[in-house]
């Protein structure tokens, strides 16, 4: 079997409807481009969703870090480079670089951790057993990712509930659970237009803890920890459950716009 290059690139254009009122790409749209690049990379190499779904397996996102120096704007052509930097039994690490296709300017980087699960019993799958560990041929330890790895997210127990809603049709993805990127979109809605006008999200660390489903009550709790730094917990509560279950937690670092 002929192997492909360890790193791949996926290019696309930022359209105006992908952008906020400041003409900058929405965080959710950017996050989806990272995930699209990951799917494209893994599918082309034989261990992506297009193959896994035929054997009742899938990838789920466990950790995500996005750190940006600036954001692409409407009509920018951008390229997302992605590569796998580590593989363990149940998890794999994948990195990203987001750059302007024409100029090469790097807007920022990403890091992610993925787990493979069985779609029937939702239990972890040994990645090394899939296609005889094919993914290990694509480990790239030479391409640098200059941002820090995932930082542990701590949120004070007294964090205030700032949003509550029901998970609806458009929140749920192909795996049947609350979409990973939808968490980011809802969390960014915590702050109003004035805040987003004055502040840029420099970095977000996201830990996905448990799956939420359509019809669950979603609550978002926010804890201001420092100047521009917030801890956020997202919980889910299914109908008939007496208690909330943590689904996701984030650490967001904002900087003032220049």
LINTARA-V883965 format. One record per residue. N is the residue number from 1. RES is the residue in one letter. BURIAL is 1 if it has 9 or more other ideal C-beta (glycine too) atoms within 8 Angstrom, else 0. Layout:
BEGIN
[[N	RES	BURIAL] [N	RES	BURIAL]]
END
This chain:
BEGIN
[[1	X	0] [2	X	0] [3	X	0] [4	X	0] [5	X	0] [6	X	1] [7	X	1] [8	X	1] [9	X	1] [10	X	1] [11	X	0] [12	X	1] [13	X	0] [14	X	1] [15	X	0] [16	X	0] [17	X	0] [18	X	1] [19	X	1] [20	X	0] [21	X	0] [22	X	0] [23	X	0] [24	X	1] [25	X	1] [26	X	1] [27	X	1] [28	X	1] [29	X	1] [30	X	1] [31	X	1] [32	X	1] [33	X	1] [34	X	1] [35	X	1] [36	X	1] [37	X	1] [38	X	1] [39	X	1] [40	X	1] [41	X	1] [42	X	1] [43	X	1] [44	X	1] [45	X	1] [46	X	0] [47	X	1] [48	X	1] [49	X	1] [50	X	0] [51	X	1] [52	X	1] [53	X	1] [54	X	0] [55	X	0] [56	X	0] [57	X	1] [58	X	1] [59	X	1] [60	X	1] [61	X	1] [62	X	1] [63	X	1] [64	X	1] [65	X	1] [66	X	1] [67	X	1] [68	X	1] [69	X	0] [70	X	0] [71	X	1] [72	X	1] [73	X	1] [74	X	1] [75	X	0] [76	X	1] [77	X	1] [78	X	1] [79	X	1] [80	X	1] [81	X	1] [82	X	1] [83	X	1] [84	X	1] [85	X	1] [86	X	0] [87	X	1] [88	X	0] [89	X	0] [90	X	1] [91	X	1] [92	X	1] [93	X	1] [94	X	1] [95	X	1] [96	X	1] [97	X	1] [98	X	1] [99	X	1] [100	X	1] [101	X	0] [102	X	0] [103	X	0] [104	X	0] [105	X	0] [106	X	1] [107	X	1] [108	X	1] [109	X	1] [110	X	1] [111	X	1] [112	X	1] [113	X	1] [114	X	1] [115	X	1] [116	X	1] [117	X	1] [118	X	1] [119	X	1] [120	X	0] [121	X	0] [122	X	0] [123	X	0] [124	X	0] [125	X	1] [126	X	0] [127	X	1] [128	X	0] [129	X	0] [130	X	1] [131	X	0] [132	X	0] [133	X	1] [134	X	1] [135	X	1] [136	X	0] [137	X	0] [138	X	1] [139	X	1] [140	X	1] [141	X	0] [142	X	0] [143	X	1] [144	X	0] [145	X	1] [146	X	0] [147	X	1] [148	X	0] [149	X	0] [150	X	1] [151	X	0] [152	X	0] [153	X	1] [154	X	0] [155	X	1] [156	X	0] [157	X	0] [158	X	0] [159	X	1] [160	X	0] [161	X	0] [162	X	0] [163	X	1] [164	X	0] [165	X	0] [166	X	0] [167	X	1] [168	X	0] [169	X	0] [170	X	0] [171	X	1] [172	X	1] [173	X	1] [174	X	0] [175	X	0] [176	X	0] [177	X	1] [178	X	1] [179	X	1] [180	X	1] [181	X	1] [182	X	1] [183	X	1] [184	X	1] [185	X	1] [186	X	1] [187	X	1] [188	X	1] [189	X	0] [190	X	1] [191	X	0] [192	X	0] [193	X	0] [194	X	0] [195	X	0] [196	X	1] [197	X	1] [198	X	0] [199	X	1] [200	X	1] [201	X	1] [202	X	1] [203	X	1] [204	X	1] [205	X	1] [206	X	1] [207	X	1] [208	X	1] [209	X	0] [210	X	0] [211	X	0] [212	X	1] [213	X	1] [214	X	0] [215	X	0] [216	X	1] [217	X	1] [218	X	1] [219	X	1] [220	X	1] [221	X	1] [222	X	1] [223	X	1] [224	X	0] [225	X	0] [226	X	0] [227	X	0] [228	X	1] [229	X	1] [230	X	1] [231	X	1] [232	X	1] [233	X	1] [234	X	1] [235	X	1] [236	X	1] [237	X	1] [238	X	1] [239	X	0] [240	X	0] [241	X	0] [242	X	0] [243	X	0] [244	X	0] [245	X	1] [246	X	1] [247	X	1] [248	X	1] [249	X	1] [250	X	1] [251	X	1] [252	X	1] [253	X	1] [254	X	1] [255	X	0] [256	X	0] [257	X	0] [258	X	0]]
END
